[in-house]
Amino acid sequence: MIKAIVIDDEPLARMIIKSYLEKESDIEVVAECGDGFEGAKAIQTFNPDLVFLDIQMPKLTGFEMLEILDKTPHIIFTTAFEEHAIKAFEKSAVDYLLKPIPEERFLQGLQKFRTLFQNKQPQKTLETLKEDMEEEILERIVVKNGTQIKLIPAQQIIYLEAYDDYVKIHTKDGMFLKNKTMASFEKQLDPKQFVRVHRSFIVKVDQLVKIEPMEKESYKALLLNGDKVNISKAGYTRLKQTIGL
């Protein structure tokens, strides 16, 4: 029996999807959830084969929910916003369904899933999903610490620091770890506000106090919180371009 979970903040949308799935004798809806927090818990509890995931939800969006999963089941995105569909997800999601979802289109998505599932093809890795989600400006970052989840607005970031396979996110509320690459953050953060000044550092421009020259065309930046970060020659060039020097 195929285990499915429906995650959508709209009760009517959940009801429609469940009504379609009731006609499929080999699929059992093991949970339905109204937000991303509930959805993440349900996925951890039931380990489903397939998740129908809404994108725009309160508290935690569908994208942000994926960020806190340890592993990803097959995902069929459901959305009322077409701009999210083609650009970011056709390479990694099983399918995307635009609301309102006609039953015929729903069954097409289900058939795509069955083909993958029957051939035992795994869902693209979570890292691949995250890479395909890097086309939009990042307005907040989701971090997970054990069972605790924190949403960090981009405006609260002071700087980012590479740390092995993680990135240290330095904020006014302290430091948080995120399992993500510096290159990913560089792509997603607003380039008018954040600059990659060194292979190990990305700084928020309005947190700069002064730049101190060092040896061999390298520099150090003093930040408002008192920390100092290294600036490479290339990073100094990018920084000057951003601030208009």
C-alpha positions as CSV (number, residue, x, y, z in Angstrom):
1,M,0.0,0.0,0.0
2,I,1.3,3.4,-1.0
3,K,1.3,5.9,1.9
4,A,0.4,9.5,1.1
5,I,0.2,12.7,3.0
6,V,-1.7,15.9,2.0
7,I,-0.3,19.2,3.2
8,D,-2.3,22.3,2.4
9,D,-3.7,25.1,4.5
10,E,-7.0,25.2,2.6
11,P,-9.5,22.5,3.8
12,L,-11.2,22.5,0.5
13,A,-8.0,21.8,-1.4
14,R,-7.2,18.9,1.0
15,M,-10.7,17.6,0.6
16,I,-10.5,17.6,-3.3
17,I,-7.1,15.8,-3.3
18,K,-8.4,13.2,-0.8
19,S,-11.5,12.6,-2.9
20,Y,-9.4,11.9,-5.9
21,L,-7.2,9.5,-3.9
22,E,-10.1,7.6,-2.4
23,K,-10.7,6.2,-5.9
24,E,-7.1,4.7,-5.9
25,S,-7.3,1.3,-4.1
26,D,-3.5,1.1,-3.6
27,I,-3.1,4.5,-1.9
28,E,-3.8,5.3,1.7
29,V,-3.8,8.9,3.0
30,V,-2.1,8.4,6.4
31,A,-2.3,12.1,7.4
32,E,-3.5,15.5,6.3
33,C,-1.9,18.7,7.6
34,G,-2.8,22.4,7.5
35,D,0.7,23.9,7.7
36,G,4.4,23.1,7.2
37,F,5.1,22.4,10.9
38,E,2.4,19.7,11.1
39,G,3.6,18.4,7.7
40,A,7.2,18.0,8.8
41,K,6.1,16.1,11.9
42,A,3.7,13.9,9.9
43,I,6.5,13.0,7.4
44,Q,8.8,12.1,10.2
45,T,6.1,10.0,11.9
46,F,4.6,8.1,8.9
47,N,7.6,8.1,6.4
48,P,5.2,8.4,3.4
49,D,5.9,7.4,-0.2
50,L,4.2,10.5,-1.7
51,V,3.4,14.0,-0.4
52,F,1.1,16.5,-2.0
53,L,2.6,19.8,-0.9
54,D,1.2,23.3,-1.1
55,I,3.7,26.1,-1.6
56,Q,2.0,29.2,-0.1
57,M,1.1,28.4,3.6
58,P,1.2,30.4,6.8
59,K,3.8,29.8,9.5
60,L,6.0,27.7,7.2
61,T,5.9,27.5,3.5
62,G,6.2,24.3,1.5
63,F,9.7,25.3,0.5
64,E,10.7,26.0,4.0
65,M,9.3,22.7,5.2
66,L,11.5,20.9,2.8
67,E,14.5,22.7,4.4
68,I,14.0,21.0,7.7
69,L,13.4,17.5,6.5
70,D,16.2,14.9,7.0
71,K,15.0,13.0,3.9
72,T,12.5,13.7,1.2
73,P,9.7,11.5,-0.1
74,H,8.3,11.9,-3.6
75,I,6.8,15.4,-3.9
76,I,3.9,16.6,-6.0
77,F,3.6,20.4,-5.5
78,T,0.2,22.0,-5.5
79,T,0.0,25.8,-6.0
80,A,-2.2,28.6,-7.2
81,F,0.9,30.5,-8.4
82,E,2.1,29.5,-11.8
83,E,5.4,31.4,-11.5
84,H,6.7,29.0,-8.9
85,A,6.1,25.9,-11.1
86,I,8.2,25.7,-14.2
87,K,11.4,27.5,-13.3
88,A,12.2,26.0,-10.0
89,F,10.7,22.5,-9.8
90,E,10.2,20.6,-13.0
91,K,13.7,19.2,-12.6
92,S,13.2,17.7,-9.2
93,A,9.6,17.3,-8.1
94,V,7.5,14.4,-9.5
95,D,5.0,17.0,-10.8
96,Y,3.4,20.4,-10.0
97,L,-0.4,20.9,-10.1
98,L,-1.9,24.3,-10.6
99,K,-5.1,25.0,-8.6
100,P,-7.9,24.4,-9.2
101,I,-6.7,20.9,-10.0
102,P,-8.8,19.0,-12.6
103,E,-9.1,15.3,-11.9
104,E,-7.6,14.4,-15.3
105,R,-4.5,16.5,-14.6
106,F,-4.3,15.1,-11.1
107,L,-4.3,11.5,-12.5
108,Q,-1.5,12.5,-14.9
109,G,0.7,13.6,-11.9
110,L,-0.2,10.4,-10.1
111,Q,0.9,8.3,-13.1
112,K,4.2,10.1,-13.1
113,F,4.7,9.1,-9.5
114,R,3.6,5.5,-10.1
115,T,6.2,5.1,-12.9
116,L,8.9,6.3,-10.6
117,F,7.7,4.3,-7.6
118,Q,7.2,1.0,-9.6
119,N,10.7,1.4,-11.1
120,K,12.0,2.0,-7.6
121,Q,13.5,5.3,-8.6
122,P,14.1,7.5,-5.6
123,Q,13.0,11.0,-5.2
124,K,15.8,13.4,-6.2
125,T,17.9,14.1,-3.2
126,L,16.9,16.8,-0.8
127,E,20.1,18.7,-1.8
128,T,18.9,18.7,-5.4
129,L,15.5,20.0,-4.4
130,K,17.2,22.8,-2.5
131,E,19.4,23.6,-5.4
132,D,16.4,23.9,-7.7
133,M,14.7,26.2,-5.1
134,E,17.5,28.9,-5.4
135,E,15.9,31.1,-8.0
136,E,14.1,33.4,-5.6
137,I,15.5,36.1,-3.3
138,L,15.7,34.6,0.2
139,E,13.7,36.7,2.7
140,R,14.1,34.4,5.7
141,I,16.1,31.3,6.6
142,V,14.8,28.2,8.4
143,V,17.1,26.6,10.9
144,K,16.6,23.5,12.9
145,N,18.2,22.7,16.2
146,G,17.0,19.4,17.5
147,T,13.2,19.8,17.7
148,Q,13.4,23.6,17.7
149,I,12.7,25.5,14.5
150,K,13.6,29.1,14.1
151,L,12.8,31.5,11.2
152,I,15.5,34.1,10.7
153,P,14.5,37.2,8.6
154,A,17.3,38.1,6.2
155,Q,17.3,41.6,7.7
156,Q,18.5,40.2,11.0
157,I,21.6,38.7,9.5
158,I,25.0,40.4,10.2
159,Y,27.2,38.0,8.3
160,L,27.6,34.3,7.2
161,E,30.7,32.2,7.9
162,A,31.7,28.9,6.3
163,Y,32.0,26.1,8.8
164,D,32.9,22.7,7.4
165,D,29.7,21.4,5.8
166,Y,27.6,24.1,7.5
167,V,27.3,27.8,7.5
168,K,27.3,29.9,10.7
169,I,24.6,32.5,10.5
170,H,25.5,35.4,12.8
171,T,22.5,37.5,13.8
172,K,21.6,40.0,16.4
173,D,20.1,37.1,18.4
174,G,23.1,34.9,18.3
175,M,24.7,32.4,15.9
176,F,22.8,29.5,14.2
177,L,24.1,26.6,12.1
178,K,22.6,25.7,8.7
179,N,23.5,22.7,6.6
180,K,23.9,24.6,3.3
181,T,26.7,25.9,1.1
182,M,28.0,29.4,1.0
183,A,27.5,29.3,-2.8
184,S,23.8,28.6,-2.2
185,F,23.4,31.6,0.1
186,E,25.4,33.8,-2.3
187,K,22.8,32.9,-5.1
188,Q,19.8,33.5,-2.9
189,L,20.5,36.5,-0.8
190,D,19.8,40.0,-2.2
191,P,23.0,41.0,-3.9
192,K,22.2,44.7,-3.1
193,Q,22.4,43.9,0.6
194,F,24.8,40.9,0.9
195,V,28.3,40.6,-0.6
196,R,30.6,37.5,-0.7
197,V,33.8,39.3,0.5
198,H,35.8,36.1,1.0
199,R,35.4,32.4,0.3
200,S,34.5,32.0,3.9
201,F,32.4,35.2,4.5
202,I,29.3,36.9,3.2
203,V,28.5,40.2,4.9
204,K,25.4,42.4,5.1
205,V,26.6,45.7,3.7
206,D,24.8,47.9,6.2
207,Q,26.6,46.1,9.0
208,L,30.0,47.4,7.9
209,V,31.8,50.0,10.1
210,K,35.2,50.2,8.3
211,I,37.6,48.3,6.1
212,E,41.2,47.9,7.3
213,P,44.0,47.1,4.8
214,M,46.1,44.0,5.5
215,E,49.0,42.3,3.7
216,K,49.1,41.3,0.0
217,E,46.0,43.2,-1.1
218,S,43.8,41.7,1.5
219,Y,41.6,43.5,4.0
220,K,39.5,43.1,7.2
221,A,36.1,44.4,7.7
222,L,34.9,45.7,11.1
223,L,31.2,45.0,11.7
224,L,28.7,46.7,13.9
225,N,28.7,43.8,16.4
226,G,32.5,44.2,16.8
227,D,33.4,41.1,14.8
228,K,36.1,41.3,12.1
229,V,36.0,39.2,8.9
230,N,38.5,38.7,6.1
231,I,38.1,40.3,2.7
232,S,39.9,38.9,-0.3
233,K,41.1,41.0,-3.3
234,A,38.2,39.7,-5.4
235,G,35.8,40.3,-2.5
236,Y,37.0,43.8,-2.1
237,T,36.3,44.5,-5.7
238,R,32.7,43.1,-5.4
239,L,32.2,45.1,-2.2
240,K,33.3,48.4,-3.9
241,Q,30.9,47.7,-6.8
242,T,28.0,47.1,-4.5
243,I,28.5,50.2,-2.4
244,G,29.4,52.3,-5.4
245,L,33.0,53.2,-4.7
